[in-house]
Amino acid sequence: MKSNELLLDAFGRIRDIVAATLEEVDGESLVRRPASTGNSIAWLIWHLSRVEDVQVAAAAGLEQVWTSQGFAGRFNLPLPERDTGYGHSSDKVDAVQAPPELLLEYYDAVHRQTLAFLKTLGDDDLDRIVDTRWDPPVTLGVRLVSTIADCLQHAGQAAYAKGLKSPDG
């Protein structure tokens, strides 16, 4: 197996969890916050989509799907256009609301861009330095693995949140 095939599989698993989580989810469950302070499914899916979009686009030298395909305007969130959700206050988490169809459409567009980029990679490409702000500098391989880890964690949280019962029933 080639390295990029392994990465394609890993990112595919994120997509599978996102799609399954958004399938038949109702509006109340989508915005419910576990224990009233946890992140909602809508926020988690939006955030992981933004993380993958930002990280892969930067590494690939591409524009983010969020802006290039008009998703920032379609979501129309009361947040800065470049916001990804890092450090969000409770009010900002509550502000991220979107129907499941739009959340999946955005993730799928990000996923397609990710897959197209990954298909171009050879093993040597993964050693390319993509971020010199760290010591040691971050390689493309490390950035992609950290993106997978972050997105899988949030996808799992969203799937878990879907299974929780509402406080009143």
ZAVEX-140713 format. One line per 10 residues: number of its first residue (from 1); their letters; for each residue x, y, z of N, C-alpha, C. Coordinates in nm, 2 decimals. Layout:
NUM	a	X/Y/Z/X/Y/Z/X/Y/Z; ...
END
This chain:
1	mksnelllda	0.08/-0.12/0.00/0.00/0.00/0.00/0.09/0.12/0.00; 0.05/0.22/-0.08/0.13/0.35/-0.09/0.08/0.44/0.02; 0.16/0.53/0.06/0.12/0.62/0.17/0.00/0.70/0.14; -0.01/0.75/0.02/-0.13/0.83/-0.01/-0.26/0.74/-0.01; -0.25/0.61/-0.04/-0.36/0.52/-0.03/-0.41/0.51/0.12; -0.31/0.50/0.21/-0.34/0.50/0.35/-0.42/0.62/0.39; -0.37/0.74/0.35/-0.43/0.86/0.38/-0.57/0.88/0.32; -0.59/0.83/0.20/-0.72/0.83/0.14/-0.82/0.75/0.22; -0.77/0.63/0.27/-0.86/0.55/0.35/-0.90/0.62/0.48; -0.80/0.68/0.54/-0.82/0.75/0.67/-0.92/0.86/0.66
11	fgrirdivaa	-0.90/0.95/0.55/-1.00/1.06/0.53/-1.13/1.01/0.49; -1.14/0.89/0.42/-1.27/0.83/0.39/-1.34/0.79/0.51; -1.27/0.75/0.61/-1.34/0.71/0.74/-1.41/0.83/0.81; -1.34/0.94/0.80/-1.40/1.06/0.85/-1.53/1.09/0.78; -1.53/1.08/0.65/-1.65/1.11/0.57/-1.76/1.01/0.60; -1.73/0.88/0.62/-1.83/0.78/0.66/-1.90/0.82/0.79; -1.82/0.86/0.89/-1.88/0.90/1.02/-1.96/1.02/1.01; -1.92/1.12/0.94/-1.99/1.25/0.92/-2.13/1.21/0.85; -2.13/1.14/0.74/-2.25/1.11/0.67/-2.35/1.03/0.76; -2.30/0.93/0.83/-2.38/0.85/0.92/-2.44/0.93/1.03
21	tleevdgesl	-2.36/1.02/1.09/-2.41/1.11/1.20/-2.52/1.20/1.15; -2.50/1.25/1.03/-2.60/1.35/0.98/-2.73/1.28/0.92; -2.72/1.15/0.90/-2.83/1.08/0.84/-2.95/1.08/0.94; -3.06/1.13/0.90/-3.19/1.12/0.98/-3.17/1.19/1.11; -3.08/1.29/1.13/-3.07/1.36/1.25/-3.18/1.47/1.25; -3.25/1.49/1.36/-3.35/1.60/1.36/-3.29/1.73/1.41; -3.36/1.84/1.38/-3.31/1.97/1.41/-3.27/1.99/1.55; -3.35/1.94/1.64/-3.33/1.96/1.79/-3.20/1.89/1.83; -3.18/1.77/1.78/-3.06/1.69/1.81/-2.93/1.76/1.75; -2.95/1.82/1.64/-2.84/1.88/1.57/-2.78/2.00/1.65
31	vrrpastgns	-2.86/2.07/1.72/-2.81/2.19/1.80/-2.81/2.16/1.95; -2.85/2.05/1.99/-2.85/2.02/2.14/-2.70/2.01/2.18; -2.67/2.07/2.30/-2.54/2.06/2.35/-2.54/1.97/2.47; -2.46/1.86/2.46/-2.45/1.77/2.58/-2.42/1.84/2.71; -2.49/1.81/2.81/-2.47/1.87/2.94/-2.49/2.02/2.94; -2.55/2.07/2.83/-2.58/2.22/2.81/-2.45/2.30/2.78; -2.33/2.24/2.79/-2.21/2.31/2.77/-2.12/2.25/2.66; -2.15/2.12/2.62/-2.07/2.05/2.52/-2.10/2.11/2.38; -2.02/2.07/2.29/-2.04/2.12/2.15/-2.15/2.04/2.08; -2.23/2.11/2.01/-2.34/2.05/1.93/-2.29/1.97/1.81
41	iawliwhlsr	-2.38/1.88/1.76/-2.34/1.81/1.64/-2.31/1.91/1.53; -2.40/2.01/1.51/-2.38/2.11/1.40/-2.24/2.18/1.42; -2.21/2.22/1.54/-2.08/2.28/1.56/-1.96/2.19/1.53; -1.97/2.06/1.58/-1.87/1.97/1.56/-1.84/1.93/1.41; -1.95/1.91/1.34/-1.93/1.88/1.19/-1.88/2.00/1.12; -1.93/2.12/1.15/-1.88/2.24/1.09/-1.74/2.26/1.12; -1.70/2.25/1.24/-1.56/2.27/1.29/-1.47/2.17/1.22; -1.50/2.04/1.22/-1.41/1.95/1.16/-1.40/1.97/1.01; -1.50/2.01/0.95/-1.50/2.05/0.81/-1.41/2.17/0.78; -1.42/2.27/0.87/-1.33/2.38/0.86/-1.19/2.35/0.88
51	vedvqvaaaa	-1.16/2.26/0.98/-1.02/2.22/1.01/-0.96/2.15/0.89; -1.03/2.05/0.83/-0.98/1.98/0.72/-0.96/2.08/0.60; -1.06/2.16/0.58/-1.05/2.26/0.47/-0.93/2.35/0.48; -0.91/2.41/0.60/-0.80/2.50/0.62/-0.66/2.43/0.61; -0.65/2.32/0.68/-0.52/2.25/0.68/-0.48/2.19/0.54; -0.57/2.13/0.48/-0.54/2.07/0.35/-0.52/2.18/0.24; -0.61/2.28/0.24/-0.59/2.38/0.14/-0.46/2.45/0.16; -0.42/2.48/0.28/-0.29/2.55/0.30/-0.17/2.46/0.25; -0.18/2.33/0.29/-0.07/2.24/0.25/-0.07/2.22/0.10; -0.18/2.22/0.03/-0.19/2.20/-0.11/-0.17/2.33/-0.19
61	gleqvwtsqg	-0.17/2.44/-0.13/-0.16/2.57/-0.20/-0.29/2.61/-0.27; -0.40/2.57/-0.21/-0.53/2.59/-0.27/-0.61/2.69/-0.19; -0.71/2.75/-0.25/-0.81/2.83/-0.17/-0.90/2.73/-0.09; -0.94/2.78/0.02/-1.04/2.70/0.10/-1.17/2.68/0.03; -1.23/2.57/0.04/-1.36/2.54/-0.02/-1.46/2.64/0.04; -1.45/2.67/0.17/-1.54/2.76/0.24/-1.56/2.89/0.16; -1.45/2.94/0.11/-1.47/3.07/0.03/-1.48/3.04/-0.12; -1.40/2.95/-0.17/-1.40/2.93/-0.32/-1.53/2.88/-0.37; -1.60/2.81/-0.29/-1.73/2.75/-0.34/-1.85/2.81/-0.28; -1.83/2.93/-0.21/-1.94/3.01/-0.16/-2.01/2.95/-0.03
71	fagrfnlplp	-1.94/2.86/0.04/-2.01/2.81/0.16/-2.02/2.91/0.27; -1.92/3.00/0.28/-1.93/3.10/0.39/-2.06/3.18/0.37; -2.09/3.22/0.25/-2.22/3.29/0.23/-2.34/3.21/0.25; -2.33/3.08/0.21/-2.45/3.00/0.23/-2.48/2.97/0.38; -2.37/2.95/0.46/-2.39/2.93/0.60/-2.44/3.05/0.67; -2.38/3.17/0.62/-2.42/3.30/0.68/-2.42/3.30/0.83; -2.30/3.26/0.88/-2.29/3.26/1.03/-2.24/3.40/1.08; -2.28/3.43/1.20/-2.24/3.56/1.25/-2.09/3.55/1.31; -2.00/3.50/1.22/-1.86/3.48/1.26/-1.77/3.54/1.15; -1.65/3.57/1.18/-1.56/3.61/1.08/-1.54/3.50/0.97
81	erdtgyghss	-1.53/3.54/0.85/-1.52/3.44/0.74/-1.42/3.34/0.75; -1.30/3.37/0.81/-1.19/3.28/0.83/-1.20/3.19/0.96; -1.31/3.21/1.04/-1.32/3.14/1.16/-1.33/2.99/1.14; -1.26/2.92/1.23/-1.27/2.77/1.22/-1.33/2.71/1.35; -1.35/2.79/1.45/-1.41/2.74/1.57/-1.31/2.72/1.69; -1.18/2.74/1.66/-1.08/2.73/1.77/-1.11/2.84/1.88; -1.12/2.80/2.00/-1.14/2.89/2.11/-1.28/2.95/2.12; -1.38/2.89/2.06/-1.51/2.95/2.06/-1.57/2.95/2.20; -1.64/3.06/2.23/-1.71/3.08/2.35/-1.84/3.00/2.33; -1.92/2.99/2.44/-2.04/2.92/2.44/-2.14/2.99/2.34
91	dkvdavqapp	-2.14/3.12/2.34/-2.23/3.19/2.24/-2.19/3.16/2.10; -2.06/3.15/2.07/-2.02/3.12/1.93/-2.06/2.98/1.89; -2.05/2.89/1.99/-2.09/2.75/1.96/-2.24/2.75/1.92; -2.32/2.82/2.00/-2.46/2.83/1.97/-2.49/2.90/1.84; -2.41/2.98/1.79/-2.43/3.06/1.67/-2.41/2.97/1.55; -2.34/2.86/1.56/-2.32/2.77/1.45/-2.44/2.68/1.43; -2.53/2.71/1.34/-2.65/2.64/1.31/-2.66/2.63/1.16; -2.69/2.51/1.11/-2.71/2.48/0.97/-2.79/2.35/0.96; -2.86/2.33/0.85/-2.93/2.21/0.83/-2.83/2.10/0.80; -2.87/1.97/0.83/-2.78/1.86/0.80/-2.73/1.85/0.66
101	ellleyydav	-2.82/1.88/0.57/-2.79/1.87/0.42/-2.68/1.97/0.39; -2.68/2.09/0.44/-2.57/2.19/0.41/-2.44/2.15/0.48; -2.45/2.10/0.60/-2.33/2.05/0.67/-2.26/1.94/0.58; -2.34/1.84/0.54/-2.29/1.73/0.46/-2.24/1.78/0.32; -2.31/1.87/0.26/-2.26/1.93/0.13/-2.13/1.99/0.15; -2.11/2.07/0.25/-1.98/2.14/0.27/-1.87/2.03/0.30; -1.90/1.94/0.39/-1.80/1.84/0.42/-1.76/1.76/0.29; -1.86/1.73/0.22/-1.83/1.65/0.09/-1.75/1.73/-0.01; -1.77/1.86/-0.02/-1.69/1.94/-0.10/-1.55/1.95/-0.05; -1.53/1.96/0.08/-1.40/1.96/0.14/-1.33/1.83/0.11
111	hrqtlaflkt	-1.40/1.72/0.13/-1.35/1.59/0.11/-1.31/1.56/-0.03; -1.38/1.61/-0.13/-1.34/1.60/-0.27/-1.21/1.67/-0.29; -1.20/1.79/-0.24/-1.07/1.86/-0.26/-0.95/1.79/-0.19; -0.98/1.73/-0.07/-0.88/1.66/0.00/-0.83/1.53/-0.08; -0.93/1.46/-0.13/-0.90/1.34/-0.21/-0.82/1.37/-0.34; -0.86/1.48/-0.40/-0.79/1.52/-0.53/-0.65/1.55/-0.50; -0.62/1.62/-0.39/-0.48/1.65/-0.35/-0.41/1.53/-0.31; -0.47/1.44/-0.23/-0.40/1.32/-0.18/-0.36/1.23/-0.30; -0.44/1.22/-0.40/-0.41/1.14/-0.52/-0.29/1.18/-0.59; -0.24/1.31/-0.57/-0.13/1.36/-0.64/0.00/1.33/-0.57
121	lgdddldriv	-0.01/1.28/-0.44/0.11/1.27/-0.36/0.19/1.14/-0.38; 0.32/1.15/-0.37/0.41/1.04/-0.36/0.46/1.04/-0.22; 0.53/0.93/-0.19/0.59/0.91/-0.06/0.68/1.02/-0.02; 0.76/1.07/-0.11/0.86/1.18/-0.09/0.79/1.31/-0.05; 0.67/1.33/-0.10/0.60/1.46/-0.08/0.57/1.47/0.07; 0.55/1.36/0.14/0.51/1.37/0.28/0.62/1.43/0.37; 0.75/1.43/0.32/0.86/1.49/0.40/0.87/1.64/0.38; 0.79/1.70/0.29/0.80/1.84/0.26/0.76/1.92/0.39; 0.83/2.02/0.42/0.80/2.11/0.54/0.69/2.20/0.50; 0.58/2.20/0.58/0.47/2.29/0.55/0.45/2.39/0.66
131	dtrwdppvtl	0.52/2.38/0.77/0.50/2.48/0.88/0.63/2.49/0.96; 0.70/2.61/0.95/0.83/2.62/1.02/0.81/2.69/1.15; 0.69/2.71/1.20/0.66/2.78/1.33/0.69/2.68/1.44; 0.71/2.56/1.42/0.73/2.46/1.52/0.87/2.41/1.52; 0.92/2.35/1.63/1.05/2.29/1.64/1.03/2.15/1.69; 1.05/2.05/1.60/1.09/2.06/1.47/0.98/2.11/1.37; 1.02/2.16/1.25/0.92/2.20/1.16/0.83/2.09/1.12; 0.70/2.12/1.08/0.60/2.02/1.06/0.61/1.98/0.91; 0.61/1.85/0.89/0.61/1.80/0.75/0.46/1.78/0.70; 0.45/1.77/0.57/0.31/1.74/0.52/0.25/1.62/0.58
141	gvrlvstiad	0.33/1.51/0.59/0.28/1.39/0.65/0.23/1.41/0.79; 0.30/1.48/0.87/0.26/1.50/1.01/0.14/1.59/1.01; 0.13/1.69/0.93/0.01/1.78/0.92/-0.11/1.70/0.88; -0.10/1.61/0.79/-0.21/1.53/0.74/-0.26/1.43/0.85; -0.16/1.37/0.92/-0.20/1.28/1.03/-0.27/1.36/1.14; -0.22/1.47/1.18/-0.28/1.55/1.29/-0.42/1.60/1.25; -0.44/1.63/1.12/-0.57/1.67/1.07/-0.67/1.55/1.08; -0.62/1.43/1.04/-0.70/1.31/1.05/-0.74/1.29/1.20; -0.64/1.29/1.29/-0.67/1.27/1.43/-0.77/1.37/1.48; -0.76/1.49/1.45/-0.85/1.60/1.50/-0.99/1.57/1.45
151	clqhagqaay	-1.00/1.55/1.32/-1.13/1.53/1.26/-1.20/1.40/1.30; -1.12/1.29/1.32/-1.19/1.17/1.37/-1.24/1.19/1.51; -1.16/1.26/1.59/-1.21/1.28/1.73/-1.34/1.36/1.73; -1.35/1.47/1.65/-1.47/1.54/1.65/-1.59/1.47/1.58; -1.56/1.39/1.48/-1.66/1.31/1.42/-1.72/1.21/1.52; -1.63/1.15/1.60/-1.67/1.05/1.70/-1.76/1.12/1.81; -1.72/1.25/1.84/-1.79/1.32/1.94/-1.93/1.35/1.89; -1.94/1.39/1.76/-2.07/1.42/1.70/-2.16/1.29/1.69; -2.10/1.18/1.66/-2.17/1.05/1.66/-2.23/1.02/1.80; -2.14/1.04/1.90/-2.18/1.01/2.03/-2.30/1.10/2.07
161	akglkspdg	-2.28/1.23/2.04/-2.39/1.33/2.08/-2.52/1.29/2.01; -2.52/1.24/1.89/-2.64/1.20/1.82/-2.71/1.09/1.90; -2.64/1.00/1.97/-2.70/0.89/2.04/-2.75/0.93/2.18; -2.72/1.05/2.23/-2.77/1.09/2.36/-2.91/1.13/2.36; -2.98/1.09/2.46/-3.12/1.13/2.48/-3.13/1.28/2.52; -3.24/1.34/2.48/-3.26/1.48/2.52/-3.29/1.48/2.67; -3.26/1.59/2.74/-3.27/1.59/2.89/-3.42/1.57/2.93; -3.52/1.60/2.85/-3.65/1.58/2.89/-3.72/1.45/2.83; -3.63/1.36/2.78/-3.70/1.24/2.74/-3.61/1.15/2.68
END
